[in-house]
Amino acid sequence: MKYYFDWICPPSRAIYLLLKVNNVPFEGFVVSLKRSEHLEESFKSVNRFQRLPCINVDGYQLAESVAIYKYLCKTFLPVIENYNPQLPKEKALVDEYLEWQANNIRLGGAMYFKTQWMFPKLLKSEANIEEVSTFKYVMENSLDTIEDVWLADPNKTFLVSDKISFADIMACVDLEQIRITGYNPFENRPKLEKMWKNVKALTNPFYDEAHEVCYKMGLNKPKL
């Protein structure tokens, strides 16, 4: 299996972590989103949609992180069983989170990162305060929802149960994107911070390896 990804892409890091912590064999290829390498004509032979992350298994092409996750779970059972709950209700909750996050924490966090950090850095300009405020509201509302709804049950250490799942990995890669900007997503959100620390502990050293680029980017924030 060939895996194509970029370290700056949260879903790319999520699939990378899933593969590494479960010791799934793969050949990795870093594709630069910044240099638009995924949009080059030659990349169509890798993935017809020219999206990251994606896998290619003997010519079988698959993009979209959730689709890749489900394919891996079915292909590499019982290897990935720990990150893919077997109880129907818990499995459905993982799916529910993966559906929810796309238009909430992923959207708000990614756009806050772009408007507050990435665009000012690339364009060497001031951030658009109105845009930053709009996406900050979506992001913070999503963070509060994770804290107050997804982690409401005191008997749950993680989003779905007392065991880690792919939902937790997806949440944490989004948190790391937000942290690059200097924003602290854990302020007044102790349950979220505890979940994040537990995910790191269970997935390291691969967690820090996957986020090394993010950590370095966070040291070079533009002043707004």
C-alpha positions as CSV (number, residue, x, y, z in Angstrom):
1,M,0.0,0.0,0.0
2,K,1.2,3.5,-0.9
3,Y,0.2,6.4,1.2
4,Y,0.3,10.0,0.0
5,F,0.0,12.8,2.5
6,D,1.3,16.1,3.7
7,W,2.3,16.8,7.3
8,I,0.4,20.1,7.4
9,C,-2.9,18.4,6.6
10,P,-4.8,17.2,9.7
11,P,-6.6,14.2,8.1
12,S,-3.2,13.2,6.6
13,R,-1.7,13.1,10.1
14,A,-4.7,11.1,11.4
15,I,-4.4,8.3,8.9
16,Y,-0.6,8.3,9.4
17,L,-1.1,7.8,13.1
18,L,-3.7,5.0,12.5
19,L,-1.2,3.2,10.3
20,K,1.8,3.6,12.5
21,V,0.2,2.7,15.9
22,N,-1.3,-0.4,14.4
23,N,1.9,-1.4,12.6
24,V,0.1,-1.5,9.2
25,P,2.8,-1.8,6.4
26,F,2.8,1.0,3.9
27,E,5.1,3.1,1.7
28,G,4.8,6.8,2.5
29,F,5.1,9.7,0.1
30,V,5.0,13.3,1.2
31,V,3.1,15.5,-1.3
32,S,3.4,19.3,-0.8
33,L,0.1,21.1,-0.7
34,K,2.0,24.4,-0.4
35,R,3.6,23.7,-3.8
36,S,0.4,22.3,-5.2
37,E,2.1,19.0,-6.1
38,H,-1.2,17.2,-5.7
39,L,-2.6,19.3,-8.6
40,E,0.1,18.3,-11.1
41,E,-1.1,16.3,-14.1
42,S,1.0,13.3,-13.1
43,F,-0.7,13.0,-9.7
44,K,-4.0,12.0,-11.5
45,S,-2.4,8.5,-11.9
46,V,-2.2,8.3,-8.1
47,N,-5.6,9.7,-7.3
48,R,-8.3,10.7,-9.8
49,F,-9.6,13.5,-7.5
50,Q,-6.1,14.8,-6.8
51,R,-6.8,15.0,-3.0
52,L,-4.8,14.3,0.1
53,P,-4.6,12.1,1.9
54,C,-5.0,9.1,-0.4
55,I,-3.9,5.5,-0.8
56,N,-3.1,3.4,-3.8
57,V,-3.2,-0.3,-3.4
58,D,-2.1,-2.1,-6.6
59,G,-3.9,0.5,-8.7
60,Y,-6.9,0.8,-6.4
61,Q,-7.3,4.5,-5.6
62,L,-9.0,5.9,-2.5
63,A,-9.1,9.4,-1.1
64,E,-11.0,11.1,1.8
65,S,-9.7,10.2,5.3
66,V,-13.0,8.7,6.6
67,A,-13.3,6.4,3.6
68,I,-9.7,5.3,4.0
69,Y,-10.3,4.7,7.7
70,K,-13.2,2.4,7.0
71,Y,-11.3,0.6,4.2
72,L,-8.4,0.0,6.6
73,C,-10.7,-1.3,9.4
74,K,-12.2,-3.9,7.1
75,T,-8.9,-4.8,5.4
76,F,-6.7,-5.1,8.5
77,L,-9.0,-6.5,11.1
78,P,-8.2,-7.4,13.8
79,V,-5.1,-5.2,13.7
80,I,-7.1,-1.9,13.9
81,E,-9.8,-3.3,16.1
82,N,-8.6,-1.2,19.1
83,Y,-9.4,2.0,17.2
84,N,-12.6,0.7,15.6
85,P,-15.2,-0.2,18.3
86,Q,-17.0,-3.5,17.6
87,L,-20.1,-2.7,19.6
88,P,-22.7,-1.3,17.1
89,K,-23.6,1.7,19.3
90,E,-20.0,2.7,19.9
91,K,-19.2,2.2,16.2
92,A,-22.1,4.4,15.3
93,L,-20.9,7.1,17.7
94,V,-17.5,7.1,16.0
95,D,-19.3,7.6,12.7
96,E,-21.4,10.3,14.2
97,Y,-18.3,12.2,15.3
98,L,-16.6,11.8,12.0
99,E,-19.8,13.3,10.3
100,W,-20.1,16.1,12.9
101,Q,-16.5,17.3,12.9
102,A,-16.3,18.1,9.2
103,N,-18.6,21.1,9.4
104,N,-17.6,22.1,12.9
105,I,-14.2,21.7,14.5
106,R,-12.5,20.9,11.1
107,L,-14.2,23.8,9.3
108,G,-13.8,26.3,12.1
109,G,-10.3,25.3,13.1
110,A,-8.9,25.1,9.6
111,M,-10.3,28.4,8.6
112,Y,-9.2,30.1,11.8
113,F,-5.7,28.7,11.2
114,K,-5.8,30.1,7.6
115,T,-7.2,33.5,8.3
116,Q,-5.3,34.2,11.5
117,W,-2.0,32.6,10.7
118,M,-1.4,31.2,7.2
119,F,-2.8,33.9,5.0
120,P,-1.0,36.8,6.8
121,K,2.2,34.8,6.7
122,L,2.0,34.0,3.0
123,L,0.7,37.3,1.9
124,K,2.8,39.4,4.4
125,S,-0.3,41.3,5.3
126,E,-2.6,42.0,8.2
127,A,-5.2,39.5,9.1
128,N,-8.8,40.2,8.1
129,I,-10.3,40.7,11.6
130,E,-13.9,40.1,10.5
131,E,-13.0,36.8,8.9
132,V,-10.8,35.7,11.9
133,S,-13.7,36.6,14.3
134,T,-16.2,34.6,12.2
135,F,-14.2,31.4,12.1
136,K,-13.0,31.9,15.7
137,Y,-16.7,31.8,16.8
138,V,-17.3,28.5,14.9
139,M,-14.1,27.0,16.3
140,E,-14.8,28.0,19.9
141,N,-18.3,26.8,19.7
142,S,-17.1,23.5,18.4
143,L,-14.5,23.2,21.1
144,D,-17.1,23.9,23.7
145,T,-19.4,21.2,22.2
146,I,-16.6,18.7,22.5
147,E,-16.0,19.7,26.1
148,D,-19.7,19.9,27.1
149,V,-21.4,17.3,24.9
150,W,-18.9,14.7,23.5
151,L,-17.0,14.5,26.8
152,A,-20.0,15.1,29.1
153,D,-20.1,11.5,30.4
154,P,-17.7,11.4,33.4
155,N,-17.3,7.6,32.8
156,K,-15.8,8.2,29.4
157,T,-12.1,9.0,29.0
158,F,-12.4,9.5,25.3
159,L,-15.1,10.8,22.9
160,V,-17.0,7.5,22.5
161,S,-16.1,5.4,25.4
162,D,-13.3,4.7,27.9
163,K,-11.2,3.4,25.0
164,I,-9.4,5.4,22.3
165,S,-10.9,5.4,18.8
166,F,-10.2,7.0,15.5
167,A,-12.6,9.8,16.5
168,D,-10.1,10.9,19.2
169,I,-7.2,10.9,16.8
170,M,-9.2,13.0,14.4
171,A,-10.1,15.5,17.1
172,C,-6.5,15.8,18.3
173,V,-5.0,16.5,14.8
174,D,-7.5,19.4,14.6
175,L,-6.4,20.7,18.0
176,E,-2.8,20.7,16.9
177,Q,-3.7,22.8,13.8
178,I,-5.3,25.3,16.1
179,R,-2.3,25.4,18.5
180,I,0.0,26.5,15.7
181,T,-1.7,29.9,15.9
182,G,-0.9,30.3,19.6
183,Y,-4.5,29.8,20.6
184,N,-4.9,27.6,23.6
185,P,-7.9,25.2,23.0
186,F,-7.6,23.8,26.5
187,E,-8.3,27.0,28.5
188,N,-11.4,26.4,30.6
189,R,-11.7,23.0,28.9
190,P,-10.1,20.5,31.3
191,K,-11.8,17.4,29.9
192,L,-10.6,18.2,26.4
193,E,-7.1,18.7,27.7
194,K,-7.2,15.3,29.5
195,M,-8.4,13.5,26.4
196,W,-5.6,15.1,24.3
197,K,-3.0,14.1,26.8
198,N,-4.3,10.5,26.9
199,V,-4.3,10.3,23.1
200,K,-0.7,11.6,23.0
201,A,0.4,9.1,25.7
202,L,-1.2,6.1,23.8
203,T,0.1,7.0,20.4
204,N,3.6,8.3,21.0
205,P,6.3,8.4,19.7
206,F,4.3,8.5,16.5
207,Y,2.1,11.4,17.7
208,D,5.1,13.7,18.1
209,E,6.6,12.4,14.9
210,A,3.4,13.2,13.0
211,H,3.3,16.7,14.5
212,E,6.9,17.7,14.3
213,V,6.2,20.1,11.4
214,C,3.3,21.7,13.4
215,Y,5.5,22.2,16.4
216,K,8.1,24.0,14.4
217,M,5.5,26.1,12.6
218,G,4.1,27.2,16.0
219,L,7.4,28.8,16.9
220,N,7.2,31.2,14.0
221,K,3.8,32.9,14.4
222,P,3.1,36.3,12.7
223,K,2.2,39.2,15.0
224,L,-1.4,40.4,14.6
